[in-house]
């Protein structure tokens, strides 16, 4: 399969490929062949790691390797993100860092007009999801108070701070420890907040 990567601009960086299969008995060959055909300079992979796992060493290495002007290439969108929220945040992070993105199966190529539109749509969805989480949390607390429930001591981090911290981790590449220092709490408090909000993160 051919990827018409960066057709209208001069490429100053490298093409970094990423491949993943969920179980140990699945094969990476088809993805690797496609990434090699797309002339990737380096390919990172996660073998036998499901999309639902928070830690994916291959993806983490790929993201650390990418520099401004590089491009991340995957065979399919679902090889990159564990969920639409997770995928949206990763694409926003790539855009913020000046990194291009290409998904071979879907024909997504961010330097093209259609590719740029995809970036904007995913960015809008990421913010929409956070707005929904914040609103649902507020409505749930209000409903509990109306029923006379005792809510106990409020958490150290409000839902808005949790979501802002999550945005910093997923879209800016900040570490959990950096977010914890910013909010003057422990890293465990931050991760518990993420779990309470039901958001995923890469670590």
C-alpha positions in Angstrom: 0.0 0.0 0.0 1.3 3.4 -0.9 1.2 6.4 1.4 1.4 9.7 -0.5 3.1 11.3 2.4 3.8 15.1 2.5 2.9 15.6 -1.2 2.9 19.3 -1.2 5.7 20.3 1.2 9.4 19.7 1.6 10.0 17.1 4.3 12.7 18.2 6.7 12.3 15.3 9.2 11.9 11.6 9.2 9.0 9.2 8.8 8.5 7.2 12.0 6.3 4.2 11.9 4.3 2.6 14.7 2.7 -0.9 14.6 0.7 -2.8 17.3 -1.1 -6.1 17.6 -3.2 -7.0 20.7 -2.3 -10.6 21.3 1.0 -12.5 21.2 -0.2 -14.9 18.4 -1.1 -12.1 16.0 1.4 -11.1 13.4 2.8 -7.6 12.7 3.9 -8.5 9.2 1.1 -6.8 7.3 1.6 -3.5 9.2 5.4 -3.7 9.0 5.3 -4.3 5.2 3.0 -1.3 4.7 5.2 0.9 6.9 8.3 -0.1 5.0 6.5 0.6 1.7 5.8 4.1 3.1 9.5 4.5 3.4 9.6 4.9 7.2 13.1 5.6 8.5 12.4 3.8 11.8 9.6 1.6 13.0 8.5 1.1 16.7 6.1 -1.7 17.6 4.1 -3.2 20.5 3.5 -6.9 20.2 0.9 -8.6 22.3 -0.2 -5.4 24.0 -3.9 -4.6 23.8 -5.1 -1.1 23.1 -6.7 -0.9 26.5 -3.4 -1.1 28.4 -2.2 2.3 29.7 1.5 1.5 29.1 2.7 0.8 25.6 6.5 1.0 25.5 6.8 1.1 21.7 4.4 4.0 21.3 6.1 5.8 24.2 9.5 5.4 22.4 8.0 6.6 19.1 6.6 9.7 20.7 10.0 10.5 22.4 11.8 10.0 19.1 9.6 12.3 17.0 10.9 15.8 16.4 9.3 18.9 14.8 9.0 18.3 11.1 8.9 14.5 11.5 5.9 12.4 10.6 4.2 9.5 12.5 2.9 6.8 10.2 0.5 4.0 11.2 -1.3 1.4 9.2 -4.7 2.1 10.7 -6.1 4.7 13.2 -7.0 2.0 15.7 -3.4 0.9 16.0 -2.6 4.3 17.6 -5.4 5.2 20.0 -7.1 3.1 22.6 -10.3 5.1 22.3 -11.5 8.1 20.3 -10.7 10.3 23.3 -7.2 8.9 23.5 -6.6 9.1 19.8 -7.9 12.7 19.7 -5.5 13.8 22.4 -2.5 12.1 20.7 -3.3 13.8 17.4 -3.6 17.2 19.1 -0.2 16.6 20.8 1.3 15.8 17.4 -0.1 18.9 15.9 1.1 21.1 18.9 4.6 19.6 18.4 4.7 20.4 14.7 4.6 16.6 13.8 2.7 15.3 10.8 0.5 12.2 10.8 -0.4 9.7 8.2 -2.8 6.7 8.6 -2.4 4.4 5.5 -5.7 2.5 5.6 -7.9 5.7 6.0 -5.8 7.8 3.7 -5.3 10.5 6.4 -2.4 12.8 5.6 -2.3 15.9 7.7 -0.4 18.2 5.4 -3.3 17.9 2.9 -6.5 20.0 3.2 -8.5 16.9 4.1 -5.9 15.8 6.6 -5.9 19.3 8.3 -9.7 19.0 8.6 -9.3 15.6 10.4 -6.9 17.3 12.9 -9.4 20.0 13.7 -12.2 17.5 14.1 -10.3 15.4 16.5 -9.2 18.4 18.5 -12.8 19.6 18.7 -13.9 16.1 19.8 -11.2 16.0 22.6 -12.6 19.2 24.1 -16.2 18.2 23.7 -15.5 15.0 25.6 -13.9 16.9 28.5 -16.9 19.3 28.5 -19.2 16.3 28.7 -17.3 14.8 31.6 -17.2 18.1 33.5 -20.9 18.7 33.0 -21.9 15.1 33.9 -19.9 15.3 37.1 -21.5 18.6 38.1 -25.0 17.2 37.4 -24.2 14.0 39.3 -23.1 16.0 42.4 -26.1 18.3 42.2 -28.5 15.3 42.0 -26.8 13.6 45.0 -27.2 16.8 47.1 -30.8 17.0 46.0 -31.4 13.5 47.3 -29.8 14.5 50.6 -26.7 12.3 50.2 -23.7 13.0 52.4 -20.9 13.6 49.9 -18.0 13.6 52.4 -14.8 15.6 52.2 -14.3 17.1 48.7 -11.4 15.6 46.7 -8.1 17.5 46.6 -8.5 18.1 42.9 -11.7 19.4 41.3 -12.9 17.8 38.1 -11.9 20.8 36.1 -8.3 20.6 37.5 -8.2 16.9 36.8 -9.3 17.5 33.1 -6.8 20.3 32.8 -4.1 18.1 34.1 -5.1 15.3 31.7 -5.0 17.7 28.8 -1.4 18.7 29.9 -0.3 15.1 30.0 -1.9 13.9 26.8 -1.7 17.0 24.5 1.5 18.7 25.8 3.5 15.6 26.9 3.8 16.7 30.6 4.5 14.0 33.1 2.2 13.0 35.9 4.9 14.3 38.3 5.0 17.7 36.6 1.2 18.0 36.9 1.4 16.9 40.6 4.0 19.6 41.4 1.9 22.2 39.6 -1.2 21.3 41.8 0.9 20.7 44.9 -0.4 17.1 45.3 1.1 13.6 45.0 1.3 11.8 41.6 -1.0 9.2 43.1 -3.6 11.9 43.7 -3.4 12.9 40.0 -3.8 9.3 38.7 -6.7 8.7 41.1 -8.3 11.8 39.7 -7.9 10.5 36.1 -9.5 7.2 37.1 -12.3 9.1 38.9 -12.9 11.1 35.7 -12.8 8.0 33.6 -10.1 9.3 31.3 -7.1 7.3 29.9 -3.5 8.4 29.7 -0.3 7.1 28.3 2.6 6.3 30.7 
